[in-house]
Amino acid sequence: MRKYLIALFLCLTAWTGADAVTTIDECVALATENYPLVRKHDLLSATCAVELSDINRGWLPRIGVYGQGTVQNAVPSFPEALSGIMEQMGYGPRGLGKLQYQAGIDISQTIWDGGTSRARREAERARSEVQQRSLDVELYAVRQRVEDLYFAILLTEEQIAQSMNTIALLESNLGRLRSMLANGTATQSDVDMVEAQTLQTSQNITRARSAVSGYRRVLGLFTGKDLDDEKLAVPSADIPLATTSARPEIELFRSREASSRAIERLGDTSLMPKISLFGKAYYGYPGYDYFKSMMNRDLSLNLMAGVKVSWQIDSFYTRANTRRRTMIADMETDADRETFLFNSRMQTASINETIDGLREVIRNDARISELRANVRKAAESQLANGIIDTTALLSKITDENNALLTARLHEIQLIQEIYRLKYNLNQ
């Protein structure tokens, strides 16, 4: 029983694989996930996180350790009158030594930075957002490349299918002509002409199959999936209802504007004062007590702490140019947005005109194919009765083939134009 179940499972698996169908939406989704550039999203996020971490660390205490030794040509000293009095009292001050040395530590802690760190975080997030949206624009272009490949496969396979039908029709007439040749009602040249047309059509099929194989191989590289034996489904011809563009370029323009605002706010913080606490400790000579250091050359521990307020007023000089640069950046963004929307509207209008034209043409395709088939059938009868020659028959077969092929290509081209419209609107 177990063997039968395994065999049944294998049969079902094989049947499912043989009838596997891939849609255009699946190809686009796989290509987007498989495209190497998509990994850059995570890298940009990681970079932003590192930069934000560095900005936050700006609130940590700043600690510096140092050691120094100096030699001076002049140092503070007691007035001669005072030195004389002190010597009479038995002190004999040596004065401050010209060789000075110390080792210490400096500590500072920002308690208010005028909003600089917050503005820097906003500017960094805005900068990262611009990079992310720019990446989305690049990735969006993959969709069009995949869709173009998909429809190229469908169109070429339709040509192959129609050529196969033509070969079947030619071979049917070839068999009829050989019978007529045997009966003396046709010539060898008539047979050769139809056979040559059959071989030429076979060559066209071979070239088309080679092209399809190449298209499928490239599409497989995009999707990361083997599509050699996959059947590609013909997409539906649903017209998108929305008329406004939702392309990633729109979000890119918005993020660029947000980045300009963040940079402007960061520039405003440079006008604000900064407040910090500081402390200093060192062991060396001389100490803060100069009088004691003049009396002896002993090393001492010295401490200092305080509050510091700083205000860089030179920022007022450059603020006007900073605002001017952000204004220019906004104007560039507006110009890019208007250009993009203008081109998008133009392309949308052009695609809609093409769609309307194809729909009008398709209305007559079926009738044209029917008429061409009737003419071909009549020509076959006329050839059998000796009314026309083989050249005329081949012309009628070619006309019918072109009519059938054109009708089918028009249907696929209509769907392709609809998908171009969807791409243009991001629908």
KEVEX-102028 format. One record per residue: x, y, z of N, C-alpha, C, CB in turn. Coordinates in steps of 0.001 Angstrom, whole numbers, plus 500000, padded with zeros to 6 digits. Atoms other than C-alpha are relative to their C-alpha. Glycine has a CB too. Example, Ala and Ser with C-alpha at 12.3 -4.5 7.8 and 13.67 -1.06 7.14 Angstrom:
<pts>
500890498810500000512300495500507800500900501200500000499008500027501246;499180498810499940513670498940507140499230501090500730500414500462498585;
</pts>
This chain:
<pts>
500832498782500000500000500000500000500864501264500000499061500008501226;499096498853499922502824502366500881500607500311498634501113499735501025;499427499818501326504375501816497441499019500679499059500432498663499425;501015499396500870501104502699495735499804501473500321498671499257500134;500158498615499605500783505904497744501162500854499498499884500105501512;498832499272500492504335506936496867499916500220498495501285499246500349;500127499894501450503716506210493197498947501027499618499652498642499394;501052499027500274500487508214493287500495501413500245498770499718500858;499459498681499702502297511162494917500947500482498909500718499981501334;499067499644501060505035511090492296499278500362498715500965498863499746;500770499689501204502474511044489515499339501365500100498943498930499755;500638498715499806500608513982490987501018501138499922499276500029501338;498957498993500053503861515919491423500430500272498579501185499575500825;499595499849501393504889515256487846498937500714499186500298498645499386;501095499340500730501469516274486576499929501483500324498661499337500329;500026498600499589501554519504488585501130500774499366500076500116501509;498862499334500596505034520352487321499837500190498508501246499230500279;500162499907501450504108519623483727499041501111499624499510498678499431;500998498986500297501151522010483921500271501312500735498625499485500358;499659498796499256502978524698485872499853501237499125501422499905500548;500247498752500716501937528180484845500565501149500834498468500203499718;499424498835499349503793531374485674499336501259499468501525500055499785;500655498762500396502110534767485642501019501134499949498852500345500971;499121498838500103503606538154484864500219500650501364499417501021499020;499840499431498660502965539360488425500997499199500831498651500054500718;499029500831499299504915536403489810501415500303499538499687498526499792;498671499685500531507835537205487524500508501339500525499969500018498470;499601498681499493507869540854488594500383499909501474498860501028499805;499715500133498568507720539913492290501320499270500235498857499257500706;498758500756499844510509537331491957501206500825499560499935498695499197;498888499181500494512680539704489931500363501095500987499648500618498649;499748498947499015512286542468492504500722499452501218498691500660500423;499358500613498842513240540120495339501394499483499669499145498867500532;498745500628500389516085538522493391501054500988499520499744498997498931;499058499029500550517664541687491989501035500376501063499253501263499492;498965499745498978521026542287493735499870501345500696501357499915499373;500082498660499432520288545975494295499069500067501202499540500977498949;500974499955498909517462545122496711500695499874501358498955498881499832;499267500157498736520049544171499360500532501328500527501156499026499817;499494498710499577521151547793499446499056500688500977500233500883498800;500950499438499037517978548659501370500474499757501433498599499393499792;499524500338498655519311546830504423501303500715500325500190498490500134;498738499312499769522744548384503974499770501478500329500909499865498775;500312498602499718521256551886503897499412500156501404499023500552498951;500573499954498654519234551159507034501078499826501063498927498919500161;498910500223499052522341549852508793500891501233500105500831498780499583;499185498787499991524323552934507778499320501108500790500278500470498570;500760498980499251521597555224509105500037499724501497498538500051499515;499959500357498584521539553324512405501353500338500624499700498514500177;498662499676499507525316553747512783500154501509500179501077499462499036;499889498544499914525128557479512064499175500546501172499542500650498680;500823499558498880522275557952514559500643499644501330498609499384499912;499306500392498782524256556045517162501140500964500315500534498575499871;498919499037499788527225558385516658499455501347500485500803500190498705;500597498731499565524952561428517018499564499920501465498794500365499105;500440500163498617523466560069520259501173499965500968499178498732500142;498811500050499145526949559461521638500579501383500265501060499119499367;499544498641499750527512563202521401499590500522501372499469500916498935;500431499614498667525678563470524744500831499348501095498553499652500189;499135500617499004528213561261526486501097500978500422500618498697499449;498914499120499555530909562986528573501233499861499101500376499686501457;498758500007500764534012563977526642501167500000500977500079501222499033;498891500189499076537125562801528422501301500008499221499845498685500798;498683499932500623540679563696527481501092499885501043500158501298499214;498844500193499126543907562569529148501227500584499305500213498479500341;498864499346500618547092564525528598501180500018500959499636501421499569;498778499773499245550652565015529784500873500959499225500748498674500280;499199499012500691552967567896528995501124500503500891499131501157499540;498879499369499324556266569482529940500460501190499180501159498998500220;499622498776500699557317573046529056501173500677500676498823500956499925;498917499152499503560276575360529441499705501419499540501412499511499490;500319498624500301559607579116529624501211500875500222498833500480500844;498891499050499803562044582022529266499697501004501090500306500735498706;500379499070498942560092584087531780498816499442500754499674501393499428;501066500485499135557819583264534715499664501093501006500411498678500720;500320499027498953555965585303537360500972499901501178498564499794500490;499080499958498856558169586371540303499551501062500986501449500277499537;500307499009498981557956588340543566500708501314499699500397499486501384;499273498730500103558797592024543473501260499974500880499083501183500408;498737500013499266562351592708544645499821500446501446501016500892499308;500203499508498627561153594694547690499386498923500864499108501251500009;500648501061499241558887591846548763500946498840500231498751499520499285;499029501075499838561625589277548141500987500315501114500747499757498693;499058499614498951564001591252550351499394499867501383500470501421499784;500674500106498711561499591451553179499864498539500417498618500668499941;500182501416499680560798587735552961501313499337500354499355499271498835;498700500560499636564490586911553007500400500410501401501066500435499009;499695499552498643564915589028556129499207499200501039499697501500500145;500813500785499089562097586991557664500401498531499993498539500139499642;499497501361500014563975583828556806499324499044499042499901499459501327;500688500872500944561788582487553949500806499750498747498674500586499632;499192500188501212563991582920550893499244499355498856501198499171500316;500794500610501095561393582281548086500836499762498748498804500894499648;499256500371501206562758580547545025499360500578498731500088498475499889;500712499533501191560135581942542625499494498828499173500908500891499147;500596501045500854558248580055539949501049499432499055498802500563499189;499008500642500854560368577523538039499666500135498521500125498542500361;500212499915501443560849577848534291499677498636499372501231500592499335;500355501351500439560532574063533880498694499598500668501134498978500335;501315500322499491556859573090534224499494498715499357499024501155499747;500459501294500508555182569732533831498736499596500749501107498909500150;501253500438499400551809568165534477499391498861499189499013501172500103;500801501057500620549597565178533688498603500074500584500634498582500228;501334499808499482545865565415533919498911499450499110499764501428500227;501182500450500710542366564774532657499014501159499883499352498789500717;501024498998500260539735567080531082498670499298499739500395500903498798;501336500572500167536019566294531259499031501122499677499550499225501276;501055499048500325533125568124529597498716499240499713500399500885498791;501306500607500192529420567341529517499032501049499494499484499364501305;500987499089500570526939569045527218498677499834500727499824499750498484;501312500061499355523703569914529003498923500626499119500040500705501359;500933499480500991522085571877526156500780500423498765499177501188500572;499271499711501239523235572009522535499194500833499027500413498718499333;500804499159500873520562574322521170499147499228499010500883500925499259;500787500831500918518683571431519517500799499423498851498874500794499449;499175500463501113521658570493517315499903498495499798501443500390500228;500022501457500138521651566760518060498662499515499454500285499335501348;501304500395500523517911566448517454499888500331498521498879500685500779;500047499604501407518219568384514179500901499115499153500407501465499842;499107500898500735521163566198513129499350498644499785501327499834500744;500704501277500156519097563063513765498932500102498915499360499566501335;501027499812501025516235564433511671500625500103498607499168501257500301;499333499854501293518629565416508888500547498670499501501130501022500098;499457501302500383520247561965508915498893499067499542500769499371501166;501131500831500420516885560193508769499471500454498635498872500054501056;500474499476501276515818562487505916500959499636498878499825501518500075;499005500378501009519073561828504046499883498523499650501421500313500498;500156501428500246518632558075504460498715499713499229500005499230501321;501271500177500705515018558349503285500151500342498516498904500875500639;499749499641501396516157560112500101500733498868499280500818501306499915;499255501103500606518636557295499434499096498778499788501207499622500881;500913501132500133515950554662500064499039500195498837499220499795501290;500950499726501078513484556336497705500698499991498640499307501351500228;499231500065501248516194556737495040500217498546499593501362500724500154;499836501429500273516819553011495350498697499388499498500477499264501260;501301500487500469513088552338494942499773500343498525498871500594500856;500140499592501408513162554276491668500817499077499097500450501474499807;499161500901500792516040552134490390499391498605499925501411499925500594;500599501329499988514301548926491455498718499950499176499714499568501427;501256499972500750511043550018489828500239499777498511499280501331500219;499683500187501415512758550058486439500138498522499643501285500742499646;499897501436500247513282546300486827498662499453499521500460499259501272;501338500454500376509517545844486513499791500122498495498929500805500750;500198499808501430509469547292482993500845499037499184500325501429499613;499126500925500726512438545175481882499431498593500019501409500004500600;500589501330499886510734542020483167498744499892499145499675499681501464;501227500026500791507398542891481573500300499999498507499120501192500352;499618499998501409509080543640478228500467498611499557501105501036499748;499553501353500316510792540246478310498823499031499945501026499525501031;501170500875499928507527538532479271499166500094498727499141500356501218;500815499827501201505595540023476363500774499632498735499505501440499905;499199500432501148508477539393473963499885498489499813501481500408500184;500173501452500065508166535703474827498624499644499455500199499371501385;501363500293500452504383535719474347499839500285498505498982500824500807;500133499630501408504604537509470993500743499019499097500520501419499772;499208500911500827507348535253469659499385498608499982501443499930500508;500644501308499972505562532096470802498727499978499159499681499607501433;501151499933500885502430533263469009500426499887498543499230501298500226;499478500132501355504495533639465852500342498545499694501237500889499812;499657501411500191505778530091466345498737499165499796500804499467501207;501241500770500097502256528730466889499326500199498652499042500392501120;500630499739501285500921530432463789500818499412498855499815501500499798;499153500596501030503907529280461760499804498488499947501477500334500258;500273501430499981503208525715462882498698499689499258499929499489501447;501252500175500736499641526071461596500218500161498496498948501005500489;499697499786501420501007527387458318500700498783499407500873501254499817;499306501196500476503340524397458010499011498856499773501088499574501004;501008501050500166500408522050458578499186500219498733499072499948501218;500759499677501200498488523840455832500827499763498742499524501446500051;499116500209501142501483523779453478500207498512499726501346500683500240;499781501442500189502103520080454092498755499326499431500393499336501333;501235500544500561498445519343453375499928500258498502498779500607500699;499999499668501424498714521161450050501140499302499256500107501511499814;498886500700500628502091519543449388499612498561499659501229500016500921;500461501355500277500529516100449706499022499968498834499351499403501237;500953499928501099497730517147447368500713500223498668498986501115500249;499267499731501234500207518495444802500779498773499534500950501178500198;499274501206500387502243515286444877499054498990499342500690499370501228;500994500871500637499089513338444091499659500496498599498726499923500857;500274499417501305498345515752441269501178499778499048499701501500500138;498828500254500840501935515329440031499984498575499471501294500256500784;500064501402500421501457511583439944498938499787498930499717499098501199;501073500109500983498271512075437935500245500871498778498683500372500630;499654499176501148499962514519435569499278501322499940499732499258498766;500725498730499998497879517522436613500787501113500688498655499827500681;499123498998499392500733519343438378501419499755499554499905499970501540;498613500120500419504369519984437648500909499865501225500415501215499145;499036500165498918507464519241439673500343501367500634501284499308499471;499699498668499467508103522969440026498947500456501005500102501015498863;501052499665499037504735523358441770500280499336501348498615499565499467;499672500728498773505738520689444291501210500629500690500275498515499689;498779499417499439509193522211444750499726501362500650501066500146498905;500306498669499481507746525677445336499341499906501381499082500761499021;500669500168498709505452524514448154500951499392501018498748499123499854;499043500614499081508194522352449672501025501028500483500712498815499322;499052498955499620510612525298449638499385500964501017500466500772498760;500688499116499061508030527491451381499858499332501365498619500393499454;500100500741498746507557524767453992501321500026500770499581498555499726;498683499986499371511290524568454667500360501390500529501058499530499006;499719498637499559511583528350454876499228500340501272499655500996498893;500806499770498796508756528495457398500588499259501198498544499557499767;499343500761498930510524525780459431501242500729500509500383498594499502;498839499216499599513669527905459431499588501188500874500760500490498763;500500498883499193511668530847460723499620499543501406498791500651499317;500362500557498696510340528664463533501252499734500836499187498699499825;498750500280499291513875527571464432500610501277500567501000499311499067;499456498735499521515061531168464665499144500582501130500101501000498847;500893499485498966511997532148466690500165499231501308498547499929499530;499785500799498798512527529257469110501312500357500685499983498520499655;498722499570499434516129530333469564499841501327500740501065500130498894;500247498710499350514946533867470370499228499810501306499224500939499055;500781500270498791512372532547472862500886499405501086498829499051499691;499101500607499034515037530434474532500888501056500658500858498930499326;499191498913499451517216533515474925499205500895500931500586500827498882;500864499180499147514331535580476307499718499297501322498681500321499282;500298500755498784513434532834478796501218499893500904499494498610499647;498782500099499187517038532499479898500250501301500755501217499657499116;499801498699499348517327536231480614498942500234501073499961501139498962;501065499849499009513954536274482369500253499098501210498632499676499371;499647500895498905515121533302484434501089500580500886500444498666499455;498961499342499213518189535271485509499392501095500879501083500593499078;500660498961499213515948538103486642499228499401501180499054500814499110;500893500568498985513550535879488573500688498993500904498825499344499335;499370501069499242516026533275489803499266498684499898500109500391501427;500835501180500187513699530598488445500196499460498592498510500327500256;499870500642501298514099528100485618498644500047499280500503498530500155;501255499813500723511426529081483062499975499279498663499751501464499780;499934500671501303512432526805480191498751499180499710501221499102499938;501163500868500192509493524439480743498731500594500596500261498640500613;501149499358499406507129526936482308499104500621498927500448501058500998;500957499332500878503992528061480546499720501384500564498681499172499858;500262498634499579503557531815480683498554500350499689500967500989499308;501411499664500163499982532887481250499849501352499318499284500007501357;500315498718500637498517535615479062499265500872501019499134499796498697;500636499156498983497667538516481421498624500481499554500888501199500320;501316499441500291494212539995481662500136501418499467499112499984501255;499962498674500619493371543174479773499135500986500770499539499924498542;500790499090499175491941545189482679500647501375500024499850499452501431;499515498622499993492338548933482306500038500522501438499103500907499109;499967499435498642493521550622485539499005501138500149501408500495500342;501007498981499745490865552809487100500621501340500374499069499544501096;499352498764499562493243555355488644500646500717498818501052499703501081;499398499187501063494490558201486451501186500817500489498964500927499407;498870499256499452497035559783488798501171499061500244499602500716501305;498804500802499870500591558576488995500338499747501460501160500673499303;499544500373498663501744556701492107501411499423499919499029498980500651;498640500487500221505280556147490857500896500313501201500587500623498723;499079499725498882508140555925493390500729501327499855501016498886500119;499383498686500169509544559119491866499285501075500818500006500389498527;500762499018499217506745561046493613500471499998501455498480499698499927;499505500101498633507901559757497003501430500513500107499924498557500485;498638499471500000511480560621496061499988501520500087500755499547498742;500090498535499947510492564244495441499575500470501390499008500518498941;500435499639498654508687564366498794501130499845501015498808499144500414;498893500206499066511680562945500623501089501040499807500583498603499832;499021498936500247513967565482498939499564501306500651500200500207498493;500506498802499341511725568295500180500163499899501516498526500225499638;499852500196498558511724566825503695501459500134500423499456498626500412;498581499877499694515508566608503584500441501464500010500828499209498988;499669498574500030515768570294502637499519500688501274499377500676498763;500521499404498772513548571218505610500870499604501198498534499567500232;499171500469498893515677569104507957501350500712500012500204498484499909;498727499285500087518888570728506705499828501460500428500564499925498565;500263498616499601517324574156507175499876500112501518498719500521499324;500129499979498546516367573338510783501352499779500679499001498937500459;498667500214499458519893572051511404500817501279499938500711498882499247;499304498727500102521263575354510159499522500998501043499821500578498618;500540499087498988518965577228512563500615499740501372498477499865500078;499434500324498688520471575396515530501384500597500196500066498500500182;498671499399499873523894576896514767499933501412500571500696500026498647;500172498652499450522465580262515886499771499988501499498845500695499321;500315500110498586521719578961519376501260499802500827499029498855500240;498851500219499121524136579076522319500052498562500495499952500957501187;499778501338499469525571575890523792500438500110501458501061499233499159;499665499997498584525825575142527525500562498635500377498761500349500869;499368501249499595528126572553529065500660500152501360501027499554498958;499226500072498773529735571529532333501394499513499661499323499074501042;498643500456500256533475571053532476500734499805501314500753500995499104;499151500249498849536048569769534934501406499672499544499436498867500860;498603500238500325539813569546534978500734499597501261500647501248499360;499161500450498893542219567697537235501378499658499450499366498770500732;498656500353500430545980567511536925500938499937501203500521501012498962;498957500152498990549001566526538981501302500476499379500113498513500505;498781499478500590552121568566538369500445501286500665499808500226498525;499439498733499521553952571803538817499988500996498850501453499808500560;500539499431498758552999574633539130498526499681500177500202501507500021;501406500198499745549617574301540781499226501297499847499795499427501378;500819498800500054546752576709540834500422501024501066498529499631500176;499490499120498953548241578126544038501423500433499628499976499288501397;498691499533500449551074580121542442500899500390501156499841501172499067;499182499580498870552234581486545803500720498798500614499135500706501059;499399501210499452552803577987547129501053499437499051498922498948500280;499048500526500977554537576965543904501265500841499931499356499928498627;498806499157499955556879579940544211500853499699501214499613501464499998;499263500285498775557810578866547696500722498668499925499065500010501188;499342501293500152558602575277546759499684499415498621499558499025501122;500167500619501308558818573072543643499324498642500082501335499860499325;500664501292499820556655570231544936498839499842499013499490499856501448;501153500322500827554098568487542691498728500062500832500158498611499362;501260499892499276550449569003543621498840499565499123499784501430500493;501246500356500683546945567804542722499136501247499914499245498843500743;500757498782500232544811570557541195498670499657499331500810500994499135;501338500276500494541052570525540484499307501288499594499178499264501055;500774498865500462538740572858538551498694499493499407500795500834498967;501303500340500571535017572686537606499227501278499764499207499038500927;500767498801500286532545575114536071498951499773498932500916501105499581;501019499988501047529838575952533580500502500880498866498622500510500545;499528499268501163530604577096530045498842500274499058501110499225499280;500985499592501001528351578999527654500751500509498782499027501094500559;499345499583501238529468579340524033498945500358498964500935498886499464;500940499522501027527797581140521157500803500429498788499114501184500531;499284499704501229529208581099517649499188500989499165500281498704499201;500783498984500695527927584375516278500333500079498523500219501344500636;499684499964501417529683583854512948498973499246499161501376499425499766;501061500700500732526739581554512029499001500972499390499273499028500922;500895498997500557524725584715511460500468500461498624499895501191500942;499467499549501273527049585553508573499633499056498858501503500140500091;500225501013501029526391582300506703498554499520499922500895498828500248;501376500487499977522718581777507585499243500334498718499269500580501190;500704499587501213521460583721504565500347499086498828500341501455499653;499587500892501090523502581574502156499454498588500206501533499959499893;500571501317499721522305578408503908498536499934499570500127499669501494;501394499944500424518678579422503388499893500077498480499297501200500640;500024499868501460519457580338499792500262498640499338501052501041499530;499712501316500561520944576894499134498794499066500116501210499382500700;501181500846499861517873575116500529498878500454499073499515500003501447;501011499496500925515621577380498464500284499537498580499938501526500053;499624500474501329517556576487495316499725498510499859501478500292499723;500275501441500022517316572788496220498509499724499840500519499336501281;501449500155500140513534573140496602499534500326498583499274500894501003;500364499632501368513289574859493239500401498902499015500664501332499608;499577501118500849515274572028491617499048498818500144501432499568500352;500942501091499774512960569476493227498669500272499313499783499786501497;501253499635500668509882571343491980500110499850498490499607501434500350;499798500112501448511325571511488471500038498540499564501297500707499582;499924501428500326512138567787488486498623499350500096500992499284500937;501337500570499843508647566949489769499100500396498830499375500455501329;500844499540501094506888569079487155500403499359498681500064501514499885;499533500656501224509055567620484397499548498552499952501524500075499898;500415501401499938508334564081485538498502499856499766500379499393501350;501448500087500156504585564675485825499565500352498582499309500917500996;500317499639501378504497566374482425500268498838499055500806501223499568;499660501136500849506293563479480756499076498817500254501447499588500226;500900501098499659504105561002482625498623500208499372499873499867501523;501299499715500624500910562722481435500067499815498492499543501429500333;499833500172501445502239562816477875500031498521499628501286500690499521;499900501427500287503107559128478001498665499302500229501085499356500864;501312500579499742499745558248479523499039500269498854499428500546501296;500867499646501123497912560115476778500360499205498752500091501496499708;499557500748501176500026558410474099499587498531500095501523500111499840;500370501403499816499413554948475556498498499810499837500447499501501381;501453500096500142495671555571475805499572500088498539499317501098500808;500296499913501427495599556604472142500337498691499295500773501159499363;499611501279500596497457553428471212499004498902500352501402499601500464;500981500998499567495024551323473247498694500144499225499735500127501507;501229499767500763492014552933471571500166499551498550499609501487500053;499752500407501374493600552370468162500021498495499834501295500576499521;499950501455500068494318548700468867498620499387500165500939499455501061;501355500511499831490770548128470089499185500154498725499306500715501149;500709499777501252489423549620466873500462499011498930500209501439499519;499449500932500983491737547435464789499527498574500284501539500062500004;500368501361499623490871544274466746498569499674499583500163499806501506;501383500233500403487187544719465888499902499410498599499215501292500067;500039500476501387487999543942462236500902498798499756500395501114499068;499044501089500212490702541306462764499309498673499723500905499860501207;500676501288500175488299538377463079499391499881498616498921499816501058;500611500032501319486445539309459911501039499867498901499172501244499778;498925500089500987489683539788457968500538498579499934501133500987500337;499490501372499969490946536365459097499021499039499339500272499563501443;501021500848500606487657534751458087500007500132498478498618500354500553;499984499770501445487772536349454647501249499417499366499910501492499694;498763500555500540491417535366454135499937498479499950501199500451500836;500150501458500014490579531776455050499103499558498848499424499506501338;500890500329501118487702531725452517500735500110498663498769500926500005;499240499812501242490013533082449813500997498865499809500736501359500009;499024501090500091492641530441450633499324498695499600500735499823501335;500723501224500344490083527624450482499580500008498532498767499835500902;500380499891501409488846528897447134501201499794499098499362501358499717;498785500155500796492413529068445860500422498542499919501130500838500584;499665501425500028493010525446446859499133499262498976499820499376501402;500912500616500970489954524436444820500368500407498572498541500396500305;499612499508501326491057526592441887501285499339499520500174501521500023;498765500677500393494521525035441962499719498589499546500998499987501149;500345501382500374493006521545441863499338499938498635499076499379501045;500663499944501304490971522612438799500861500670498944498683500732500117;499090499414500966493968524236437134499705501436499649499988499205498780;500354498618500321492551527742437279501135500953500371498708500406500728;498884499162499565495466529270439226501237499130500163499666500739501328;498773500747499801499092528314439733500378499956501482501133500615499179;499562500178498611501006527427442899500395501329500651501180499026500057;499594498701499462502374530931443292498815500754500586500663500840498913;501208499327499525498869532313443657499499499366501298498901499950498925;500431500686498785498005529665446238500891500376501190500016498478499784;499091499634498923501115530400448289499744501428500487501447499853499538;500320498627499632500206534076448239498773500048500900499772500851498750;501208500036499180496757533290449617500259499383501378498906499220499282;499649500610498717498207531031452310500755500999500877500851498728499782;499238498982499274500635533773453284499082501095500531501079500610499095;500943498963499571497834536322453445499182499533501201499065500386498843;500768500527498873495784534074455714500852499905501256499426498629499657;499100500117498856498771533376457938500262501361500629501320499353499577;499743498651499496499540537082458236498773500574500710500419500922498851;501222499493499384495914537873459041499781499373501377498791499726499094;500166500681498720495701535239461784501054500450501008500072498485499807;498922499582499119499084536212463192499790501437500473501350499865499291;500222498598499656498270539916463093498891500142501030499659500808498751;501119499939499053494990539347464902500451499616501405498858499077499543;499532500442498684496669537449467710501025500974500592500611498598499897;499011499038499515499557539906467939499330501278500490501011500328498898;500719498807499556497111542786468183499429499805501405498872500342499015;500550500274498669495487541111471200501076500079501076499338498622500028;498913499960499022498813540649472970500569501409500122501109499015499611;499512498628499955499980544130472010499070500900500804500160500544498591;500951499240499197496790545537473530500266499787501482498560499602499655;499708500300498597497556543767476806501332500639500408500038498465500234;498701499394499705501171544964476617499874501502500222500985499721498866;500200498561499827500045548577476185499273500300501312499209500576498814;500687499820498719497684548201479142500990499878501158498861498965500157;498986500147498959500616546989481245501000501151499979500731498675499837;499191498776500046502676549918480008499304501132500729500286500408498548;500774498980499293499882552143481281500046499763501503498545500010499509;499909500325498574499877550311484615501372500361500556499716498510500230;498652499659499555503628550757484846500162501508500136501042499443499026;499870498540499970503376554455484054499277500613501189499464500601498712;500779499517498860500797554892486819500317499258501287498532499882499705;499696500851498848502250552258489167498729499416500591500760500790501068;501240500629499587498975550400489298500144498482499998498853500432499086;
</pts>
